C-alpha cells in the first residue's frame, strides 16, 4: 500500500508550507503497516493555537492523487495534555507509532521523544492495573456470574478480561499497549506470549462451554502470575491483587 503513504507524504508537504503549521504526523493503519483496501489515510496536523481555533472544525477530508485523506488538526499543547500523565494508552501508542512526515523546526519530534517509552515506575503500575482488572473480571466475576446462571454478565466479564490479558504481554515486552483493534495483529511481534495464546483467547471469547472457558482463563492467569513475578511485581500484588488499589484504569 505504498501509494497510500505516498499520497500522505505529498499532502503533508503541501500542508506544512503554511506558516501556522508546525508539523504533520501519519498515524493509523498506514503508519503501522497494517493498511489494506479498506484503510483510511489519517494525518494529524499540528498547528498554532490561533490556527486551530480559527477553524470551524478540527476534522477535515481532502483528496490527494486520488486518495481521500482524513485530517485532524491539533496543537502541541493538546498532544502533550493527552500524553503527560501516561494515562491514555491509546494516545501513547498512536503517537509512539506515528510517522513524522513534516517537522521543519523539530518541535513535534522533540515532544514525541519525551513520551516514547514508559518510565519504569509507570510501566510497573500499568502492569499491575491491567492485571488487577483482568483477573477481577475473569476468572473471578465471570465465575460468580456463571454460578448465578447469569450468562450475559459472565460473557461480558470474560471479554473485558481478554482485553487485559492481551495487553499484558506488550507491557512485559516494554511496549505501549496497542489500540485494541491492532492487539491481535501485533501479538506475533512480541518476544513472549503464553503458549497457544490466540487459540486460548478464542476459546474464552467464542467457546460454548462455560466450564472450559473458566478453565482456560484460570490457566492463563497462572501463566501470567509466573511472568509478573519474574518481571518484579511483589508476590502479594500478583497473587492477591484485590487487596490493592490500581493507579490506572485501562478501560
C-alpha positions, 0 to 999 in steps of 0.5 A, a space after each residue: 500500500 505504498 501509494 497510500 503513504 505516498 499520497 500522505 507524504 505529498 499532502 503533508 508537504 503541501 500542508 506544512 508550507 503554511 506558516 501556522 503549521 508546525 508539523 504533520 504526523 501519519 498515524 493509523 493503519 498506514 503508519 503501522 503497516 497494517 493498511 489494506 483496501 479498506 484503510 483510511 489515510 489519517 494525518 494529524 496536523 499540528 498547528 498554532 493555537 490561533 490556527 486551530 481555533 480559527 477553524 470551524 472544525 478540527 476534522 477535515 477530508 481532502 483528496 490527494 492523487 486520488 486518495 481521500 485523506 482524513 485530517 485532524 488538526 491539533 496543537 502541541 499543547 493538546 498532544 502533550 495534555 493527552 500524553 503527560 500523565 501516561 494515562 491514555 494508552 491509546 494516545 501513547 501508542 498512536 503517537 509512539 507509532 506515528 510517522 513524522 512526515 513534516 517537522 521543519 523546526 523539530 518541535 513535534 519530534 522533540 515532544 514525541 521523544 519525551 513520551 516514547 517509552 514508559 518510565 519504569 515506575 509507570 510501566 510497573 503500575 500499568 502492569 499491575 492495573 491491567 492485571 488487577 482488572 483482568 483477573 477481577 473480571 475473569 476468572 473471578 466475576 465471570 465465575 460468580 456470574 456463571 454460578 448465578 446462571 447469569 450468562 450475559 454478565 459472565 460473557 461480558 466479564 470474560 471479554 473485558 478480561 481478554 482485553 487485559 490479558 492481551 495487553 499484558 504481554 506488550 507491557 512485559 515486552 516494554 511496549 505501549 499497549 496497542 489500540 485494541 483493534 491492532 492487539 491481535 495483529 501485533 501479538 506475533 511481534 512480541 518476544 513472549 506470549 503464553 503458549 497457544 495464546 490466540 487459540 486460548 483467547 478464542 476459546 474464552 471469547 467464542 467457546 460454548 462451554 462455560 466450564 472450559 472457558 473458566 478453565 482456560 482463563 484460570 490457566 492463563 492467569 497462572 501463566 501470567 502470575 509466573 511472568 509478573 513475578 519474574 518481571 518484579 511485581 511483589 508476590 502479594 500484588 500478583 497473587 492477591 491483587 484485590 487487596 490493592 488499589 490500581 493507579 490506572 484504569 485501562 478501560 
